[in-house]
Amino acid sequence: MKEYHLIVIGGGSGGLVCAAGAAGLGAKVALIEKHKMGGDCLNTGCVPSKAIIRSAKIIHDTQTAERFGLKAHNFDIKLDSVLASVREVQEKIAPHDSVERFTSLGVDVHLGEYRFISPHQISNGKETLKAKRFCIATGASPFVPPIPGLDKIPSLTSDNVWQLKELPKNLIVLGGGPIGAELAQTFARLGSHVTVVEMADRLLIREDSEVSELVKKRFEAEGLTVLLKTKAEQIDGSLIVSDPNGQKGKIEFDQILVAVGRAPNVNGLGLEKAGVQYDKKGIKTDATLRTSAKHIYACGDVVGPYQFTHTADFQAISTAPFVIVKPRDLSRSSRKRERIKF
Ligand SMILES: Cc1cc2nc3c(=O)[nH]c(=O)nc-3n(C[C@H](O)[C@H](O)[C@H](O)COP(=O)(O)OP(=O)(O)OC[C@H]3O[C@@H](n4cnc5c(N)ncnc54)[C@H](O)[C@@H]3O)c2cc1C
């Protein structure tokens, strides 16, 4: 059985920073990733979204170039070539988060799904790994609400929107938070007619109300339809919505993008076997990011409360010194690395 000072579960922003930091401090570290190295930020989050926003901004600036004393121009927009340029950006960044890079930093990368079988052991069914400490950095996934009919249609989320083949003519964006708002404006600038459906009385509810108002005005000036205090009730060919008075309406669409929040990735980890407590908001930790199991820490979106790459980075940097064993254990282990005391 392979033994480590630290096993990090999740190879996204938080997990990568924690693993690299702890390995740099001399710990024997394993990193587990079940899908793609780089996590959300590289594969489905910050990187593709900021890249497509850049294309959309160029379209918008060019279409409205007269305000700069230049001749306006309309592009012939092909979604597949825009998305190909997004992939190019991702490919440039991917080597920084790759298995090769982390192996070169001294981290043992294990690709696959492992779960706790005891407080100090995880297994993928074939192999068991043991560690003195753990850091859980499994991130979050788009939350898809139980709206009747939604499970009967192929809807979009920030996970799969990057595989779209054609630009939707009529796109509904469910949710006016940061992810919904940025993708709504982007697709409108690419040429879709976009309707944002938001249950709250303003967009971007975590921002100051002046910001929400400014963004709404800008969206409307750019041709988006913004429906506030509007609840998505059901999908039955079209989207049935209702206002606070119970007044119903119908919105036609050819694609619907669900961006109503993100749920922590806590399932399938066997957290109960490790004694790690969690609820629907994520893994519970103290101020030092230590979970209810004293030797297990957690960081990033699976903890929250702020689901950003820089928060995950910061938490991971704060966690790394705690998750490794005491310095005297390290100097002992560097003399005889295999003998880790549990
Ligand atoms: C569309 C979009 C745009 C965004 N834009 C920004 C932005 O501009 N700026 C910003 O700061 N943040 C942005 N974010 C948020 C940012 O992507 C996240 O906050 C960040 O990726 C969180 O890092 P993390 O390490 O906690 O989780 P993640 O990056 O999600 O990494 C978690 C990793 O764990 C893996 N994993 C999950 N379960 C298991 C398991 N059981 N075993 C092994 N591995 C597992 C996953 O495959 C994943 O690779 C955006 C997010 C989205 C969706």
PDBQT file of the ligand as one rigid body, heavy atoms in Angstrom, charges set to zero:
ROOT
HETATM    1  C1  LIG A 401     -18.551  29.634 -16.087  1.00  0.00    +0.000 C 
HETATM    2  C2  LIG A 401     -17.652  29.927 -14.927  1.00  0.00    +0.000 A 
HETATM    3  C3  LIG A 401     -16.867  31.056 -14.938  1.00  0.00    +0.000 A 
HETATM    4  C4  LIG A 401     -16.023  31.331 -13.869  1.00  0.00    +0.000 A 
HETATM    5  N1  LIG A 401     -15.272  32.473 -13.902  1.00  0.00    +0.000 NA
HETATM    6  C5  LIG A 401     -14.465  32.770 -12.864  1.00  0.00    +0.000 A 
HETATM    7  C6  LIG A 401     -13.661  33.942 -12.888  1.00  0.00    +0.000 A 
HETATM    8  O1  LIG A 401     -13.676  34.695 -13.855  1.00  0.00    +0.000 OA
HETATM    9  N2  LIG A 401     -12.876  34.199 -11.823  1.00  0.00    +0.000 N 
HETATM   10  C7  LIG A 401     -12.821  33.364 -10.731  1.00  0.00    +0.000 A 
HETATM   11  O2  LIG A 401     -12.082  33.635  -9.783  1.00  0.00    +0.000 OA
HETATM   12  N3  LIG A 401     -13.570  32.227 -10.681  1.00  0.00    +0.000 NA
HETATM   13  C8  LIG A 401     -14.389  31.916 -11.713  1.00  0.00    +0.000 A 
HETATM   14  N4  LIG A 401     -15.136  30.760 -11.677  1.00  0.00    +0.000 N 
HETATM   15  C9  LIG A 401     -15.074  29.909 -10.468  1.00  0.00    +0.000 C 
HETATM   16  C10 LIG A 401     -13.837  28.995 -10.462  1.00  0.00    +0.000 C 
HETATM   17  O3  LIG A 401     -13.809  28.204 -11.628  1.00  0.00    +0.000 OA
HETATM   18  C11 LIG A 401     -13.894  28.117  -9.223  1.00  0.00    +0.000 C 
HETATM   19  O4  LIG A 401     -14.100  28.917  -8.088  1.00  0.00    +0.000 OA
HETATM   20  C12 LIG A 401     -12.604  27.307  -9.035  1.00  0.00    +0.000 C 
HETATM   21  O5  LIG A 401     -12.388  26.477 -10.147  1.00  0.00    +0.000 OA
HETATM   22  C13 LIG A 401     -12.706  26.474  -7.754  1.00  0.00    +0.000 C 
HETATM   23  O6  LIG A 401     -11.587  25.673  -7.624  1.00  0.00    +0.000 OA
HETATM   24  P1  LIG A 401     -11.689  24.302  -6.822  1.00  0.00    +0.000 P 
HETATM   25  O7  LIG A 401     -10.307  23.738  -6.801  1.00  0.00    +0.000 OA
HETATM   26  O8  LIG A 401     -12.397  24.491  -5.553  1.00  0.00    +0.000 OA
HETATM   27  O9  LIG A 401     -12.645  23.376  -7.701  1.00  0.00    +0.000 OA
HETATM   28  P2  LIG A 401     -12.513  22.894  -9.203  1.00  0.00    +0.000 P 
HETATM   29  O10 LIG A 401     -11.692  23.786 -10.040  1.00  0.00    +0.000 OA
HETATM   30  O11 LIG A 401     -13.892  22.580  -9.637  1.00  0.00    +0.000 OA
HETATM   31  O12 LIG A 401     -11.698  21.529  -9.079  1.00  0.00    +0.000 OA
HETATM   32  C14 LIG A 401     -12.247  20.399  -8.462  1.00  0.00    +0.000 C 
HETATM   33  C15 LIG A 401     -11.647  19.172  -9.118  1.00  0.00    +0.000 C 
HETATM   34  O13 LIG A 401     -11.985  18.031  -8.340  1.00  0.00    +0.000 OA
HETATM   35  C16 LIG A 401     -12.305  16.973  -9.202  1.00  0.00    +0.000 C 
HETATM   36  N5  LIG A 401     -13.147  16.030  -8.463  1.00  0.00    +0.000 N 
HETATM   37  C17 LIG A 401     -14.436  16.184  -8.099  1.00  0.00    +0.000 A 
HETATM   38  N6  LIG A 401     -14.847  15.102  -7.406  1.00  0.00    +0.000 NA
HETATM   39  C18 LIG A 401     -13.777  14.267  -7.340  1.00  0.00    +0.000 A 
HETATM   40  C19 LIG A 401     -13.566  12.977  -6.760  1.00  0.00    +0.000 A 
HETATM   41  N7  LIG A 401     -14.545  12.331  -6.116  1.00  0.00    +0.000 N 
HETATM   42  N8  LIG A 401     -12.344  12.402  -6.900  1.00  0.00    +0.000 NA
HETATM   43  C20 LIG A 401     -11.354  13.050  -7.566  1.00  0.00    +0.000 A 
HETATM   44  N9  LIG A 401     -11.506  14.251  -8.129  1.00  0.00    +0.000 NA
HETATM   45  C21 LIG A 401     -12.693  14.851  -8.011  1.00  0.00    +0.000 A 
HETATM   46  C22 LIG A 401     -13.008  17.634 -10.370  1.00  0.00    +0.000 C 
HETATM   47  O14 LIG A 401     -12.971  16.814 -11.534  1.00  0.00    +0.000 OA
HETATM   48  C23 LIG A 401     -12.187  18.917 -10.518  1.00  0.00    +0.000 C 
HETATM   49  O15 LIG A 401     -11.118  18.735 -11.414  1.00  0.00    +0.000 OA
HETATM   50  C24 LIG A 401     -15.966  30.435 -12.753  1.00  0.00    +0.000 A 
HETATM   51  C25 LIG A 401     -16.737  29.261 -12.750  1.00  0.00    +0.000 A 
HETATM   52  C26 LIG A 401     -17.567  29.011 -13.823  1.00  0.00    +0.000 A 
HETATM   53  C27 LIG A 401     -18.388  27.731 -13.806  1.00  0.00    +0.000 C 
ENDROOT
TORSDOF 0
